[in-house]
Amino acid sequence: MSKRYTAAFKRDAVTLVRSSTHRNVTEIARKLGVSPEGLRGWVKQGRTNRAEGRPDKLTGAERGISPADGAAV
């Protein structure tokens, strides 16, 4: 069974990954109690949403997912 996380939790987790210079995604995921793969996905979607990702990837808004629905940040 998968857990659902709030948009705020995901946003904070992505911010923590982006600001961390001494810990990798796996360490941060372990500390937060989430899967490393899930956290990597949130970081990747966050890059896309900020137009830092690949141009062929859709943002959460383009996919029709709002932050209230638990979309990655």
Residue pairs with C-beta under 8 A, 6 or more apart in sequence:
3 34
4 70
5 13
5 34
5 70
6 70
7 67
7 68
7 70
7 71
7 73
10 42
10 70
10 72
10 73
11 46
11 67
11 73
13 28
13 32
13 34
13 39
13 42
14 39
14 42
14 43
14 46
14 72
14 73
16 28
16 32
17 25
17 28
17 39
17 43
18 43
18 46
20 28
23 31
25 36
25 39
25 40
25 43
26 36
28 39
29 35
29 36
29 38
29 39
30 36
32 39
41 72
42 72
42 73
44 53
44 72
45 60
45 71
45 72
45 73
46 72
46 73
47 53
48 54
48 57
48 58
48 59
48 60
49 59
49 60
49 61
49 72
49 73
51 59
60 66
60 67
60 71
60 72
60 73
63 71
65 71
67 73
